[in-house]
């Protein structure tokens, strides 16, 4: 009798173990998030954007508040957007239950990549070394760009490459990379161009640096 009960118990244990295998495979798969995502990627069409002036401590400040040139940036992000059709989630052989345990929802990403950024000077400024920034001059080369939480800045063409998508609530940043040698107030138009030709232009931006 004991042997009979032991056999039944062992059989039930094996069935239970085999039933759990798909769940384990879902958890232990090899995608970057730990498993095949069960959440579809959501895309947005950008309706509007906003530009802020951020100091080195991460606080928003008035653009007229003069700061060391390497401790203040202009940061911009998506302000308003419309959601578009969701893309299909990656399909795999594992069950979705295990995937849900291991993965988080993917962030909302822009349907259009950022392709170009241009900064046009509006007020003549003479830097400490005698460099003159003239009215109407494209001064993009004096600025570096990167993601907000990345410390370094790269040249705008180098950073953008073939284009960069926007993520919901994430900032891009631009900062002046040349020591002005003295306090100056830059005034410029910031032109942001997306891959479909859509543009967002922020006129009369003030950037006070020293």
ABEGO torsion letter per residue (X at the ends): XAAAAAAAAAAAAAAAAAAAAAAAAAAABABAAGBBBABBBBBBBBABBBBBBBBAAGBBBBAABBBBAAABBBBBBBABBBBBBBBBBBBBABBAAAAAAABBBBBBBBABBBABBBBBBABBBBBAAGBBBBBGBBAAAABBBBBAABABBBBAAAAAEAEBBBBBGBBBBBBBABBAGBBBBBBBBBBBBBAAGBBBBBBGBBBBBX
